[in-house]
Amino acid sequence: MSLKIPNSMEECLYFTNRSIGEGKVSAWVYRKLCPKCKKAKMGKPVGDKGSIKIRADRYVCPACAYEEDKSTHEVSLKLEAVYTCPKCKKEGESVAEYKRKKYKGVDSFIVECGHCQEIIPLTKKLKRIKS
């Protein structure tokens, strides 16, 4: 499986590039194609002055104005990651669901190493994992 690394942030809904211990992780979520018109990528609504409403609870297609609720939209997305495992030091690629789960008391996206099955957490806002 060969993942395509995004060229710009315009393609992504989420992107992070982190160092975790002796390992590295680059993770992203591509924007979803509109299920109705299949012409444009869905995104947050744009305000009157051209700014994106980042706290909106819906996603909108710029071409056909189709709206989808945030919870139903984000369930269908996948988090893709390229990593160097901090435990076994091997490089790999992984696809996980785009949903934060609790890992040692902190909300995290969970990426699993394909070689040693070590869990690589991508914590919310770079929070420290509780021991």
Secondary structure, DSSP 8 states (H G I E B T S, - for coil): ------SSGGGEEEEEEEEETTEEEEEEEE--B-TTTSSSB-B--B-TTS-B-TT-SEEE-TTT--EEEHHHHHHT-EEEEEEE-TTT--EEEEEEES--EEETTEEEEEEE-TTT--EEEEEGGG-----
